[in-house]
Amino acid sequence: MVYDRSLCWLRRDLRLGDNTALSAATHNSRKVFVVFIFDVCILQKLKDKDDRRVTFIVHSLRELSSKLQAKKSDLLVRVGNPIEEITKLANQLQVNAVFANKDYEPYAKTRDLEVSKNLLVNGVDFNSYKDQVIFEYPEIISGQGRPYRVYTPYKNNWLKNLGPEHISNQVVNFKALAPLVSIDKYIKEWSFSTLGFKENSLWLEAGESAAQKRLKQFEKSENNYFDNRNFPYIQDGTSGLSVHLRFGTISIRELVRNTQNKNNIGVKTWLSELIWRDFYQTILDQFPYVAKTCFQTECDKIKWPGKSRHFDLWCKGMTGYPLIDAAMRHFNNTGWMHNRLRMIVASFLTKDLLVDWRKGESWFARKLLDFDLAANNGGWQWSASTGCDAQPYFRIFNPITQSKNFDPDGSFIRQHIPEISGFSDRRIHWPHDAGIEEQTESKCLLGKEYPHPVVAHDIQRKIAIELFKAVKS
């Protein structure tokens, strides 16, 4: 069916290239308008008025607008409730259909259902497409016809089913874009002040072009990914593409295409990380209760005894455990955290400080530039041993051992905790054994310039294991 006029609604797909909904709209419509809506239902819940995610979106939209203008079209931007704004725009533009890419979060699914109902009343079709994952449920299912709960068999089935059609480039027909003359009167001015937010600094450049540059940069080091991915002090140890994937400034299909016909262990390991992303999206889609409760429901019986004061110190990076504090300070300053560090700080909060994983997940949800509900929830529940295919509760990261293994000479620690930078490479992972003379020589008096440890790891580890044993039995 060919529509006369259509509206393509961008959400988590802030790009023109390899965009499924935009491709479908422009190949099945004579004229296509492109819109992005700043969802006030989401914006109103953001606690920080300089939230970096808003800055990333604004910068990405500005580039999108410029790219569309170069093609003699433009981007329509609205601020409001999408359920109302899409209906209003569809009427104003007199479109026959709205095209959008699917979002698997509970709120998004409910929102899209309401939008489709409103459009249907006015005789407007709502067409949605798989775009942010390679496979969605029920494309990958277990032998019993159910969604997988364990990653490895899911991954094996994912790889077995992958074909060229799943990662093909979704080419856009730019000739179908509505010309500027058709859009001009619908364009509204908007800015940070319109949104009620302030611009913030970003640790990486936003937008589709920046995503392409970062991918090309990663290609130079991808063969070393297996060896370097766990070391936060290695600048190009990871791809840095998680933010671009989250906002769709790059296509997941392009990233998977980029791994094909490469047998290097680094590339294969990188592909496994992309498959984890699909896995967690499926878990959230099929088990939406995980957004608020434990995937392993018996773990909801755990009474987490952690103290609010300890949680606050963890947030600030003042626990007395150097690698934990360095990770949290870097996180607070940038909105990004290395994946190895995410696991370590999450384990420390839940198994050492004995704080409910939901508090940590919520802090990450507030601060992460690449925040994705499915991945964040999945990662936190994995670390807390409450999720699907989770870390066994009796395997608990030792933060000092992790520090020695993954920041051996203390490079990362020194960068973010300058007050203890004077300690030796051997001592910096645990300066608390230093005598007063060594502290003086290192220009750091413990308990004054840097805090004493808030808890003893060996003691807390035993308490954590007993907590889990109680509910598992």
C-alpha positions as CSV (number, residue, x, y, z in Angstrom):
1,M,0.0,0.0,0.0
2,V,1.3,3.4,-0.9
3,Y,0.2,6.4,1.3
4,D,-0.2,9.9,0.0
5,R,1.2,11.6,3.1
6,S,2.9,10.0,6.1
7,L,4.6,11.0,9.3
8,C,7.8,9.3,10.6
9,W,8.2,9.6,14.3
10,L,11.8,9.4,15.5
11,R,12.4,8.3,19.1
12,R,15.4,6.0,19.9
13,D,16.6,6.2,16.2
14,L,18.1,9.7,15.8
15,R,19.7,9.0,12.4
16,L,18.8,9.1,8.7
17,G,20.9,6.1,7.6
18,D,19.8,2.5,8.0
19,N,16.6,3.5,9.7
20,T,13.8,0.9,9.3
21,A,10.8,3.1,10.0
22,L,12.1,5.9,7.9
23,S,13.0,3.5,5.1
24,A,9.5,2.0,5.1
25,A,7.8,5.4,5.2
26,T,9.8,6.8,2.3
27,H,9.3,3.7,0.1
28,N,5.6,3.5,0.8
29,S,4.6,7.1,0.8
30,R,4.6,10.0,-1.7
31,K,5.4,12.6,1.0
32,V,7.0,12.0,4.4
33,F,7.2,14.4,7.3
34,V,9.8,13.7,10.0
35,V,9.1,14.6,13.7
36,F,10.8,14.2,17.1
37,I,8.8,14.9,20.3
38,F,10.4,15.8,23.6
39,D,8.2,13.7,25.8
40,V,7.3,15.7,28.9
41,C,6.2,12.5,30.6
42,I,9.8,11.5,30.6
43,L,11.4,15.0,31.0
44,Q,9.4,15.8,34.1
45,K,10.9,12.8,35.9
46,L,14.5,13.9,35.3
47,K,15.9,15.3,38.5
48,D,18.9,17.2,37.1
49,K,18.2,20.2,34.9
50,D,21.6,19.7,33.3
51,D,20.9,16.1,32.5
52,R,23.5,15.1,29.8
53,R,21.0,13.0,27.9
54,V,19.0,16.1,27.0
55,T,22.2,17.7,25.7
56,F,23.0,14.6,23.6
57,I,19.5,14.6,22.1
58,V,19.6,18.3,21.4
59,H,22.9,18.1,19.6
60,S,21.8,15.0,17.6
61,L,18.6,16.7,16.6
62,R,20.5,19.8,15.4
63,E,22.6,17.6,13.2
64,L,19.5,15.8,11.9
65,S,17.8,19.1,11.1
66,S,20.9,20.2,9.1
67,K,21.1,16.9,7.2
68,L,17.4,17.2,6.3
69,Q,17.8,20.8,5.3
70,A,20.6,19.7,2.9
71,K,18.0,17.5,1.3
72,K,15.6,20.4,1.0
73,S,13.4,19.2,3.9
74,D,13.5,19.7,7.7
75,L,12.8,18.2,11.1
76,L,9.6,19.0,13.0
77,V,10.2,19.2,16.8
78,R,7.5,19.3,19.4
79,V,7.5,19.5,23.2
80,G,4.6,17.7,25.0
81,N,2.7,14.5,25.6
82,P,3.3,12.3,22.4
83,I,-0.2,10.8,22.7
84,E,-1.6,14.3,22.1
85,E,1.1,15.7,19.9
86,I,1.2,12.9,17.4
87,T,-2.6,13.0,17.0
88,K,-2.5,16.7,16.6
89,L,0.3,16.6,14.0
90,A,-1.4,13.8,12.1
91,N,-4.5,16.0,11.8
92,Q,-2.6,19.2,10.9
93,L,-0.5,17.5,8.2
94,Q,-3.5,15.3,7.0
95,V,-1.4,12.2,6.9
96,N,-2.7,8.7,6.2
97,A,-0.1,6.9,8.3
98,V,2.4,7.2,11.1
99,F,5.6,5.2,11.0
100,A,7.8,4.5,14.0
101,N,10.4,2.0,15.3
102,K,9.4,-0.2,18.2
103,D,10.5,0.4,21.8
104,Y,10.2,-2.5,24.3
105,E,10.1,-0.6,27.6
106,P,6.8,-0.8,29.5
107,Y,6.0,2.9,29.3
108,A,6.8,3.0,25.6
109,K,4.6,0.0,24.8
110,T,1.6,1.6,26.6
111,R,2.2,5.0,25.0
112,D,2.4,3.5,21.5
113,L,-0.9,1.6,22.1
114,E,-2.7,4.8,23.1
115,V,-1.2,6.6,20.1
116,S,-2.4,3.9,17.7
117,K,-5.9,4.0,19.2
118,N,-6.2,7.7,18.7
119,L,-4.9,7.5,15.2
120,L,-7.3,4.7,14.3
121,V,-10.3,6.8,15.3
122,N,-9.2,9.3,12.6
123,G,-8.5,6.6,10.0
124,V,-4.7,6.9,10.3
125,D,-2.6,3.7,10.3
126,F,0.1,3.2,12.9
127,N,3.0,1.1,11.5
128,S,5.8,0.0,13.8
129,Y,9.0,-1.8,13.0
130,K,11.8,-3.8,14.7
131,D,14.9,-1.6,14.5
132,Q,16.8,-1.4,17.8
133,V,17.5,-5.1,18.0
134,I,18.4,-7.8,15.6
135,F,15.9,-10.3,16.9
136,E,12.8,-9.7,19.0
137,Y,10.5,-12.2,20.7
138,P,9.3,-14.7,19.4
139,E,12.0,-14.9,16.7
140,I,14.5,-16.5,19.2
141,I,12.8,-19.0,21.5
142,S,13.7,-22.1,23.5
143,G,12.8,-25.7,22.5
144,Q,9.7,-25.3,24.7
145,G,8.6,-22.3,22.7
146,R,9.4,-19.8,25.6
147,P,11.7,-16.8,25.9
148,Y,15.2,-17.8,27.1
149,R,16.2,-17.1,30.7
150,V,19.8,-18.0,30.2
151,Y,22.2,-16.2,28.0
152,T,24.4,-18.9,26.4
153,P,21.7,-21.0,24.8
154,Y,20.1,-17.7,23.7
155,K,23.3,-16.6,22.1
156,N,23.8,-19.9,20.3
157,N,20.3,-19.8,18.9
158,W,20.8,-16.1,17.9
159,L,24.0,-17.0,16.0
160,K,22.4,-20.0,14.4
161,N,19.5,-18.0,13.1
162,L,21.4,-14.9,11.9
163,G,21.1,-14.3,8.2
164,P,21.9,-11.5,5.8
165,E,18.2,-10.4,5.9
166,H,18.5,-9.6,9.6
167,I,21.3,-7.1,9.1
168,S,20.5,-5.7,5.7
169,N,20.9,-1.9,5.3
170,Q,17.4,-0.2,5.4
171,V,18.0,2.3,2.7
172,V,16.0,5.6,2.8
173,N,14.3,7.1,-0.3
174,F,15.2,10.7,0.4
175,K,13.2,11.9,-2.6
176,A,10.0,11.2,-0.7
177,L,10.8,13.6,2.1
178,A,8.4,16.5,2.4
179,P,9.9,19.6,0.8
180,L,10.7,22.6,2.9
181,V,7.8,24.6,1.4
182,S,5.4,22.0,2.9
183,I,7.0,22.1,6.3
184,D,7.9,25.7,6.9
185,K,4.6,26.8,8.5
186,Y,4.7,23.9,10.9
187,I,8.2,24.5,12.2
188,K,8.4,25.8,15.8
189,E,11.4,27.3,17.5
190,W,12.8,25.4,20.4
191,S,15.9,25.4,22.7
192,F,17.2,24.3,26.0
193,S,15.2,27.0,27.7
194,T,12.1,25.9,26.0
195,L,12.6,22.4,27.4
196,G,13.5,23.8,30.9
197,F,17.0,22.3,30.8
198,K,20.6,23.6,30.7
199,E,23.3,22.5,28.3
200,N,26.0,20.2,29.8
201,S,29.3,19.0,28.7
202,L,29.6,15.6,27.0
203,W,32.5,13.1,27.1
204,L,31.8,12.2,23.5
205,E,30.4,14.0,20.5
206,A,26.7,13.5,19.7
207,G,25.0,12.8,16.4
208,E,25.0,10.3,13.5
209,S,28.3,11.6,12.0
210,A,30.1,11.3,15.4
211,A,28.8,7.7,15.7
212,Q,30.3,6.8,12.3
213,K,33.7,8.4,13.3
214,R,33.7,6.4,16.6
215,L,32.9,3.2,14.8
216,K,35.8,3.8,12.4
217,Q,38.1,4.5,15.4
218,F,37.0,1.3,17.1
219,E,37.8,-0.7,14.0
220,K,41.5,0.2,14.5
221,S,41.5,-1.5,17.9
222,E,38.7,-4.1,17.7
223,N,41.1,-7.0,17.3
224,N,42.4,-6.2,20.8
225,Y,39.0,-5.9,22.4
226,F,39.2,-9.3,24.2
227,D,42.5,-8.4,25.8
228,N,41.8,-4.7,26.6
229,R,38.1,-4.5,27.4
230,N,38.5,-5.1,31.2
231,F,41.1,-2.3,31.8
232,P,39.5,1.1,32.4
233,Y,42.8,3.0,32.0
234,I,43.2,1.8,28.4
235,Q,41.6,4.7,26.4
236,D,40.4,2.6,23.4
237,G,39.8,-0.6,25.3
238,T,36.1,-0.4,24.6
239,S,34.1,1.0,21.6
240,G,32.3,3.9,23.4
241,L,29.3,3.2,21.2
242,S,26.8,2.4,23.9
243,V,25.5,6.0,24.0
244,H,25.1,6.0,20.2
245,L,23.2,2.7,20.3
246,R,21.0,4.0,23.1
247,F,19.9,7.0,21.1
248,G,20.0,5.3,17.7
249,T,22.6,7.6,16.2
250,I,24.0,4.4,14.8
251,S,22.2,1.2,13.7
252,I,22.6,-2.1,15.5
253,R,22.5,-3.8,12.1
254,E,25.5,-1.8,11.0
255,L,27.5,-2.8,14.0
256,V,26.7,-6.5,13.5
257,R,27.4,-6.2,9.8
258,N,30.8,-4.9,10.8
259,T,31.6,-8.1,12.7
260,Q,30.8,-10.5,9.9
261,N,33.5,-12.6,8.2
262,K,36.0,-11.6,11.0
263,N,37.2,-14.5,13.0
264,N,39.3,-12.6,15.5
265,I,38.5,-13.3,19.2
266,G,38.3,-9.6,19.9
267,V,35.5,-9.1,17.3
268,K,33.7,-12.2,18.4
269,T,33.7,-11.0,22.0
270,W,32.4,-7.6,20.9
271,L,29.6,-9.4,19.0
272,S,28.7,-11.3,22.2
273,E,28.2,-7.9,24.0
274,L,25.8,-6.9,21.3
275,I,23.9,-10.1,21.7
276,W,23.7,-9.5,25.5
277,R,21.9,-6.3,24.5
278,D,19.3,-8.2,22.5
279,F,18.9,-10.7,25.3
280,Y,18.2,-8.0,27.9
281,Q,15.7,-6.3,25.6
282,T,13.8,-9.6,25.3
283,I,13.8,-10.1,29.1
284,L,12.3,-6.7,29.7
285,D,9.8,-7.2,26.9
286,Q,8.6,-10.6,28.1
287,F,9.1,-10.2,31.8
288,P,8.2,-6.5,32.4
289,Y,7.9,-7.0,36.1
290,V,11.8,-6.9,36.3
291,A,11.6,-3.1,36.0
292,K,10.5,-3.0,39.6
293,T,11.1,-6.4,41.2
294,C,13.6,-9.2,41.1
295,F,13.6,-11.6,38.1
296,Q,14.2,-14.4,40.6
297,T,11.0,-13.7,42.6
298,E,12.2,-15.4,45.8
299,C,14.9,-12.7,46.1
300,D,12.2,-10.1,46.8
301,K,12.1,-11.6,50.3
302,I,15.6,-10.3,51.0
303,K,15.6,-7.6,53.6
304,W,18.6,-5.5,52.6
305,P,20.2,-4.1,55.8
306,G,22.4,-1.6,54.1
307,K,22.6,2.0,55.6
308,S,21.5,5.1,53.7
309,R,24.7,6.8,54.8
310,H,26.7,4.1,53.1
311,F,24.7,4.5,49.9
312,D,25.4,8.2,50.0
313,L,29.1,7.7,50.4
314,W,29.1,5.2,47.5
315,C,27.3,7.7,45.3
316,K,30.0,10.3,46.1
317,G,32.9,8.0,45.8
318,M,33.9,8.3,49.5
319,T,33.9,4.6,50.6
320,G,37.6,4.3,51.3
321,Y,37.9,1.6,48.6
322,P,40.1,3.3,45.9
323,L,38.8,1.6,42.8
324,I,35.2,2.0,43.8
325,D,35.6,5.7,44.6
326,A,37.6,6.4,41.4
327,A,34.8,4.7,39.4
328,M,32.0,6.6,41.0
329,R,33.8,10.0,40.8
330,H,34.5,9.5,37.2
331,F,30.9,8.4,36.7
332,N,29.5,11.5,38.4
333,N,31.7,13.8,36.3
334,T,31.0,12.2,32.9
335,G,27.8,10.1,33.0
336,W,29.8,7.1,31.8
337,M,31.3,4.1,33.4
338,H,33.5,1.3,32.0
339,N,31.6,-2.1,32.0
340,R,34.1,-3.8,34.3
341,L,33.7,-1.0,36.8
342,R,29.9,-1.2,36.5
343,M,30.1,-4.8,37.7
344,I,32.5,-4.0,40.5
345,V,30.7,-1.0,42.0
346,A,27.3,-2.9,41.7
347,S,28.7,-5.9,43.5
348,F,30.2,-3.6,46.2
349,L,27.0,-1.8,46.8
350,T,24.9,-5.0,47.1
351,K,27.3,-7.5,48.6
352,D,29.6,-5.3,50.7
353,L,27.3,-2.4,51.6
354,L,24.2,-4.7,51.5
355,V,22.1,-2.0,49.9
356,D,19.1,-2.9,47.7
357,W,20.1,-3.2,44.1
358,R,17.2,-0.9,43.1
359,K,18.8,2.1,44.8
360,G,22.0,1.6,42.7
361,E,20.0,1.0,39.6
362,S,18.1,4.2,40.2
363,W,21.3,6.2,40.7
364,F,22.6,4.9,37.4
365,A,19.3,5.6,35.7
366,R,19.7,9.2,36.9
367,K,23.3,9.7,35.8
368,L,24.1,7.4,32.9
369,L,24.4,9.1,29.5
370,D,23.8,5.7,27.9
371,F,21.0,4.7,30.3
372,D,18.9,1.9,28.8
373,L,16.3,0.4,31.1
374,A,16.8,-3.2,29.8
375,A,20.6,-3.2,30.0
376,N,20.8,-1.2,33.2
377,N,18.2,-3.4,35.0
378,G,19.8,-6.6,33.5
379,G,23.3,-5.6,34.6
380,W,22.3,-4.6,38.1
381,Q,20.2,-7.8,38.7
382,W,23.1,-9.8,37.3
383,S,25.5,-8.2,39.8
384,A,23.1,-8.5,42.7
385,S,22.4,-12.2,41.9
386,T,18.7,-11.6,41.6
387,G,18.3,-11.6,37.8
388,C,18.3,-14.0,34.9
389,D,21.5,-16.0,34.3
390,A,22.9,-14.0,37.3
391,Q,26.3,-14.1,39.0
392,P,26.0,-16.9,41.6
393,Y,25.4,-15.2,45.0
394,F,28.4,-16.9,46.6
395,R,30.8,-15.4,44.0
396,I,31.5,-11.9,45.3
397,F,34.0,-9.5,43.8
398,N,36.8,-8.6,46.1
399,P,37.2,-4.8,45.3
400,I,40.9,-4.9,46.2
401,T,41.7,-7.9,44.1
402,Q,39.7,-6.4,41.2
403,S,41.7,-3.2,41.6
404,K,45.0,-5.0,41.4
405,N,43.9,-7.1,38.4
406,F,42.4,-4.4,36.3
407,D,44.3,-1.2,37.3
408,P,47.6,-2.8,38.2
409,D,49.7,0.3,38.5
410,G,46.9,2.5,39.8
411,S,46.7,4.7,36.7
412,F,42.9,5.0,36.8
413,I,42.8,5.5,40.5
414,R,45.4,8.2,40.5
415,Q,43.5,10.1,37.7
416,H,40.4,10.3,39.8
417,I,41.6,10.3,43.4
418,P,44.5,12.6,43.4
419,E,44.7,12.8,47.1
420,I,46.1,9.2,47.3
421,S,48.3,9.5,44.1
422,G,51.5,9.7,46.2
423,F,51.2,6.1,47.4
424,S,53.2,3.4,45.6
425,D,51.7,1.2,42.9
426,R,51.6,-1.7,45.4
427,R,50.0,0.4,48.2
428,I,47.5,2.5,46.2
429,H,44.9,-0.3,45.9
430,W,44.7,-0.4,49.7
431,P,46.4,2.5,51.4
432,H,44.9,1.7,54.8
433,D,47.8,-0.6,55.7
434,A,50.2,2.3,55.4
435,G,51.8,3.6,58.7
436,I,51.8,7.2,59.6
437,E,55.3,7.8,58.2
438,E,54.3,6.4,54.8
439,Q,51.1,8.4,54.9
440,T,53.1,11.6,55.6
441,E,55.6,10.8,52.8
442,S,52.6,10.2,50.4
443,K,51.0,13.5,51.5
444,C,47.8,11.8,52.5
445,L,46.6,11.3,56.1
446,L,44.0,8.6,56.0
447,G,40.8,9.6,57.7
448,K,41.6,13.2,56.9
449,E,42.5,13.6,53.2
450,Y,40.9,10.2,52.3
451,P,38.3,8.3,54.3
452,H,38.8,5.1,56.2
453,P,36.9,2.1,54.6
454,V,33.2,2.2,55.5
455,V,33.0,-1.6,55.9
456,A,35.3,-4.7,56.1
457,H,34.9,-6.8,52.9
458,D,35.5,-10.2,54.5
459,I,32.8,-9.6,57.1
460,Q,30.2,-8.2,54.7
461,R,30.8,-11.0,52.2
462,K,29.8,-13.6,54.8
463,I,26.6,-11.6,55.7
464,A,25.6,-11.3,52.1
465,I,26.0,-15.1,51.5
466,E,23.8,-15.8,54.6
467,L,21.1,-13.3,53.3
468,F,20.9,-15.2,50.0
469,K,21.1,-18.7,51.7
470,A,18.0,-17.7,53.8
471,V,15.8,-17.0,50.8
472,K,17.2,-19.8,48.5
473,S,16.5,-22.4,51.1
